[in-house]
Amino acid sequence: MKFLQIFFVFFAFVFEADSQTIDSNLREKVDVIPSSGFTQPQLEVTTFMPTGDGPFPIVVINHGRAAGDARFQERYRPILAVREFLRRGYAVVVPMRQGFSKSGGTEITGGCNVYSNGLQQAISVKRAIEWASSKAWADSSRIVVMGQSHGGLTTLAYGMDATTGVKLLVNFAGGLRQTNCINWEGTLIRAFADYGEKTTLPSIWFYGDNDSYFQPFLWRDAFERYNKNGGQAELTAFGKFGTDAHSMFSSRDGLSIWVPVVMARLEKIGLPTSVVHEIKSSADITPPSQSTFASIGDVEKVPVQNDKARDGYRSWLKAAAPKAFAIHPTKGSWASTWGGDAPYSRALRNCEKFANDPCKLYAVDDRVVWLIE
């Protein structure tokens, strides 16, 4: 029992560390949407603001679902996308749904009913948009809602009952992989089809051929049936992307795929697309050169003290660059980062917050940089 307690404290801290990052260059702020009654708990929400007082058009970005307990999932900070919209004068709202991170309540799964799951997740999105719309900085007549993975499914579910000011839905590799459910792929396809039947808003879908969660037959069938039932979706099938197309949205290399498509559509519907602000990037360190300690894929050689850390490294291997994996040489703490700003220094910082001592980079991108002193 003591081991489990130590593990959960450690696990929570690894994900909590990055959630404490606040970037003043992005006018980032963490807020709480108050609870309402017994069925609507408080929600954690992050806002990012461009220069000025507004009112700004709004982009809402919905998070995916990481493996494990949703309460330990870190606060979502899709910095690359945030910067693209801040540069064009949008405010960005990133809610954590019920049961995730510091949002209250418990995660509502809906069992194997993925259609219901999406509807329940959409309640948190609706509350976040209502909250944002009440603020002086918000232009509630110009709203874009997007999401990645589980957040993409949530976005399309929300589209069935969206507020009047929402103009566009954007789905990045949307869905929910439920391999413990019988015929989960067919159930997911039917959920998309049902969403399309009740949605009048236009949407853009992004999927790649080497998506580790959703095979091409699934998203192509879902797209076809969504539109056949009355949906107004456009598909950008971008082929293979890195080692896993599921990570396209969070990758710097993915910007050249989705930004032009989304901006062209925003321009078509009269929303701003011109760059009007310069947003300063956070500086990163220069990582060490490649070492001969081990090959990047040799998980057993990673100098960590337990299988959970090795599992973390395995997951990190699948992520898109830029990325980093940091370890404390003796205390066993570790942290992994990918995407966003300054992933190398961010990994060290997250690791050191738990170790209370300097950590070292074990690997960056596609190479091991660990040196034995």
C-alpha positions in Angstrom: 0.0 0.0 0.0 2.8 2.4 0.8 4.3 1.8 -2.6 1.0 2.6 -4.3 0.7 5.8 -2.3 4.2 6.8 -3.3 3.6 6.0 -6.9 0.3 8.0 -7.1 2.0 11.0 -5.5 4.8 10.7 -8.0 2.5 10.2 -10.9 0.3 13.2 -10.0 3.4 15.4 -9.6 4.9 14.5 -12.9 1.8 15.7 -14.7 1.1 18.5 -12.2 4.5 20.1 -12.8 3.8 21.2 -16.3 0.3 22.3 -15.4 1.8 25.0 -13.2 3.6 26.7 -16.2 2.2 30.1 -17.0 3.5 31.9 -20.1 3.2 35.7 -19.7 4.0 36.1 -23.4 0.7 34.4 -24.2 -1.2 36.3 -21.4 -2.0 32.8 -20.0 -4.4 32.6 -17.1 -6.0 29.6 -15.2 -9.6 30.2 -14.1 -12.3 28.2 -12.5 -15.9 28.0 -13.8 -18.0 27.8 -10.7 -20.1 24.8 -10.0 -23.8 24.9 -10.6 -26.1 22.6 -8.6 -25.2 19.0 -7.9 -24.7 17.9 -11.5 -22.4 20.6 -12.8 -19.1 20.7 -10.8 -16.5 23.5 -11.1 -14.3 23.3 -14.3 -10.7 24.3 -14.7 -10.2 26.5 -17.8 -7.1 28.2 -19.3 -7.4 31.4 -21.3 -4.8 32.9 -23.6 -5.2 36.5 -24.8 -3.7 38.6 -27.6 -2.6 42.2 -27.1 -5.4 44.6 -26.2 -8.7 44.5 -24.4 -11.0 42.9 -27.0 -13.6 41.9 -27.7 -11.8 39.1 -29.4 -13.2 36.3 -31.5 -12.9 33.0 -29.6 -11.3 29.7 -30.4 -12.1 26.8 -28.0 -9.7 23.9 -28.1 -10.8 20.5 -26.5 -8.3 18.1 -25.1 -8.0 14.4 -25.7 -7.9 11.6 -23.2 -4.6 10.3 -21.9 -4.3 6.7 -20.5 -5.0 6.2 -16.9 -7.1 8.1 -14.3 -8.5 11.3 -15.8 -7.9 13.2 -12.5 -4.1 12.8 -13.1 -4.3 14.2 -16.7 -2.3 17.4 -17.0 -3.9 20.7 -17.8 -4.0 20.9 -21.6 -1.8 23.6 -23.1 -1.8 23.3 -27.0 0.8 26.1 -27.3 1.5 25.8 -31.0 -2.1 26.2 -31.9 -2.6 28.9 -29.3 0.2 31.0 -30.8 -1.3 30.7 -34.3 -4.6 32.1 -33.1 -3.2 34.8 -30.8 -1.1 36.1 -33.7 -4.4 36.6 -35.6 -6.2 38.4 -32.7 -8.2 35.5 -31.3 -8.7 34.7 -27.6 -8.2 31.0 -26.9 -10.2 29.1 -24.3 -9.0 25.6 -23.2 -11.5 23.9 -20.8 -10.7 20.7 -18.8 -13.9 18.7 -18.9 -15.6 17.2 -15.9 -13.4 14.7 -14.0 -10.2 15.8 -15.8 -7.2 17.5 -14.1 -8.5 20.0 -11.5 -12.1 20.0 -12.8 -14.6 18.7 -10.3 -16.8 15.6 -10.5 -15.9 12.3 -12.0 -15.3 11.4 -15.6 -18.5 10.4 -17.3 -17.6 7.5 -19.6 -21.0 6.3 -20.9 -19.6 2.7 -20.9 -19.5 1.4 -24.4 -22.0 4.0 -25.6 -19.6 6.4 -27.3 -22.4 8.5 -28.7 -23.6 9.2 -25.2 -20.0 9.8 -24.1 -19.6 12.6 -26.6 -22.8 14.2 -25.5 -21.8 14.1 -21.8 -18.3 15.6 -22.7 -20.0 18.3 -24.7 -21.8 19.6 -21.6 -18.5 20.9 -20.2 -17.7 22.6 -23.6 -21.1 24.3 -23.5 -20.5 25.5 -20.0 -17.1 26.9 -21.0 -18.4 28.8 -23.9 -21.3 30.2 -21.9 -18.7 31.3 -19.3 -16.4 32.9 -21.9 -19.2 34.6 -23.7 -20.1 36.5 -20.5 -16.6 38.2 -20.4 -16.0 41.7 -21.7 -13.0 40.4 -23.7 -15.1 37.9 -25.7 -16.9 38.4 -29.0 -19.5 35.7 -28.6 -20.8 36.2 -32.2 -17.5 34.8 -33.6 -16.6 31.4 -32.1 -14.6 28.4 -33.5 -14.6 25.1 -31.7 -11.9 22.5 -32.3 -10.6 19.4 -30.6 -8.0 16.6 -30.9 -8.7 12.9 -30.5 -11.4 12.5 -27.7 -11.7 16.3 -28.0 -12.5 16.0 -31.7 -15.3 13.6 -30.9 -16.5 16.0 -28.2 -16.4 18.9 -30.7 -18.6 17.1 -33.2 -21.0 16.1 -30.4 -21.2 19.7 -29.2 -22.0 20.8 -32.8 -25.4 19.2 -32.5 -26.5 21.9 -30.0 -24.0 24.7 -30.4 -24.5 28.2 -29.4 -25.6 30.7 -32.1 -22.1 32.4 -32.3 -20.3 29.2 -33.3 -19.2 29.4 -37.0 -17.0 26.3 -37.5 -16.0 23.0 -36.0 -12.6 21.5 -36.5 -11.9 17.8 -35.8 -8.3 16.6 -35.4 -8.1 12.8 -35.4 -11.4 12.7 -33.5 -12.7 9.5 -31.8 -12.4 7.3 -28.7 -10.6 4.0 -28.9 -12.6 1.5 -26.7 -10.9 -1.8 -27.4 -12.6 -3.4 -24.4 -16.0 -2.9 -26.1 -17.4 -5.3 -28.7 -17.3 -3.8 -32.2 -16.1 -0.5 -30.9 -15.1 0.7 -34.3 -18.6 0.2 -35.7 -20.1 1.9 -32.7 -17.8 4.9 -33.2 -18.7 5.2 -36.8 -22.5 5.1 -36.0 -21.9 7.8 -33.4 -20.3 10.1 -36.0 -23.2 9.3 -38.4 -25.8 10.3 -35.7 -23.9 13.5 -34.9 -24.0 14.4 -38.6 -27.8 14.0 -38.7 -28.3 16.7 -36.1 -25.6 19.2 -37.0 -26.0 22.2 -39.3 -22.6 23.7 -38.7 -19.7 23.2 -41.2 -16.7 21.2 -40.0 -13.2 20.3 -41.2 -11.7 16.9 -40.4 -8.0 16.0 -40.3 -6.9 12.4 -40.3 -3.7 10.6 -41.4 -3.0 7.1 -42.7 -0.7 6.0 -39.9 -2.9 7.0 -37.0 -2.2 4.5 -34.2 -5.7 5.0 -32.8 -7.9 5.0 -35.9 -7.3 3.1 -39.1 -8.2 4.8 -42.4 -11.3 2.6 -43.0 -12.8 3.9 -39.8 -12.4 7.6 -40.3 -13.3 7.4 -44.0 -16.5 5.5 -43.3 -17.3 7.9 -40.4 -16.8 10.9 -42.7 -18.9 9.4 -45.5 -21.8 8.5 -43.1 -21.6 11.9 -41.3 -22.2 13.7 -44.6 -24.7 11.2 -45.9 -26.8 12.0 -42.8 -26.8 15.7 -43.5 -23.4 16.8 -42.0 -21.3 19.5 -43.8 -17.8 18.2 -43.3 -14.7 18.6 -45.4 -11.9 16.0 -45.1 -8.2 16.7 -45.2 -6.6 13.3 -45.5 -2.9 14.1 -45.1 -1.4 10.6 -45.6 1.5 9.5 -43.4 2.9 11.8 -40.7 6.0 11.0 -38.7 5.7 7.9 -36.7 2.1 8.5 -35.8 -0.4 10.7 -37.6 -2.5 10.9 -34.4 0.1 13.5 -33.1 -0.1 15.8 -36.1 -2.0 18.6 -34.3 0.5 18.8 -31.4 3.6 18.7 -33.7 5.4 21.8 -35.1 5.6 19.9 -38.4 1.8 19.7 -38.4 1.3 23.4 -38.6 2.0 23.4 -42.4 -0.8 20.9 -42.8 -3.7 22.3 -40.8 -3.0 26.1 -40.5 -3.5 26.9 -44.2 -6.6 24.8 -44.5 -8.3 26.3 -41.4 -7.3 29.8 -42.2 -8.7 29.5 -45.7 -12.0 28.4 -44.3 -12.1 31.1 -41.7 -11.4 33.7 -44.4 -14.3 32.2 -46.4 -16.7 32.7 -43.6 -15.5 36.2 -42.7 -13.3 35.5 -39.7 -9.9 37.1 -39.3 -6.8 35.3 -40.7 -4.1 38.1 -41.0 -1.3 38.1 -38.6 -1.6 41.2 -36.5 0.6 40.4 -33.4 4.1 39.1 -33.0 4.1 36.5 -30.2 7.4 35.8 -28.5 8.5 32.2 -28.3 10.0 30.8 -25.1 13.7 30.2 -25.5 14.9 26.6 -25.2 18.3 25.1 -24.3 20.7 23.5 -26.8 20.6 19.8 -25.9 23.8 17.7 -25.6 25.1 15.7 -28.6 24.2 12.1 -29.2 26.0 9.7 -26.9 26.8 6.0 -27.2 25.1 4.9 -24.0 22.2 3.1 -25.8 20.1 3.1 -28.9 16.9 5.3 -28.7 14.6 2.3 -28.7 16.4 0.2 -26.0 13.9 0.7 -23.2 15.7 -1.7 -20.8 18.9 0.4 -20.9 17.1 3.5 -19.6 18.5 4.2 -16.1 15.2 4.4 -14.2 14.1 2.4 -11.2 10.6 1.0 -12.0 8.4 -0.3 -14.8 6.1 2.8 -14.7 9.0 5.0 -15.8 9.8 2.6 -18.6 6.2 2.6 -19.7 6.4 6.4 -19.7 9.5 6.2 -21.9 7.7 3.8 -24.3 4.9 6.3 -24.6 7.3 9.1 -25.1 9.0 7.2 -28.0 5.7 7.3 -29.9 5.4 11.1 -29.6 6.4 13.5 -32.3 9.5 15.7 -32.1 10.5 18.1 -30.7 10.5 16.1 -27.4 12.7 15.3 -24.4 13.0 12.7 -21.6 14.7 13.8 -18.4 15.9 11.7 -15.5 17.4 12.3 -12.1 20.6 10.2 -11.9 19.9 8.7 -8.4 16.4 9.7 -7.2 14.3 8.0 -9.8 12.2 10.9 -10.9 11.6 11.5 -14.6 9.6 13.7 -16.9 8.7 13.6 -20.6 7.6 16.4 -22.9 6.8 16.9 -26.5 5.5 19.6 -28.7 4.9 23.2 -27.6 7.5 25.6 -26.6 10.9 24.7 -25.1 10.4 21.0 -24.7 14.0 20.3 -23.7 14.2 22.8 -20.8 10.6 22.0 -19.9 11.4 18.3 -19.3 14.3 19.3 -17.1 12.2 21.7 -15.1 9.4 19.3 -14.6 11.8 16.5 -13.4 13.6 18.9 -11.1 10.4 20.1 -9.4 9.8 16.6 -8.2 13.5 15.7 -7.4 14.3 19.0 -5.8 17.7 18.5 -7.5 19.1 19.0 -11.0 18.0 16.4 -13.5 19.7 15.4 -16.8 18.3 14.8 -20.3 18.4 11.2 -21.2 17.0 11.5 -24.8 15.9 14.2 -27.1 14.0 13.8 -30.4 15.4 10.6 -32.0 18.7 10.2 -30.1 20.0 9.3 -26.6 22.2 12.1 -25.1 22.8 10.5 -21.6 26.4 10.6 -20.4 27.8 8.7 -17.4 30.0 11.0 -15.3 
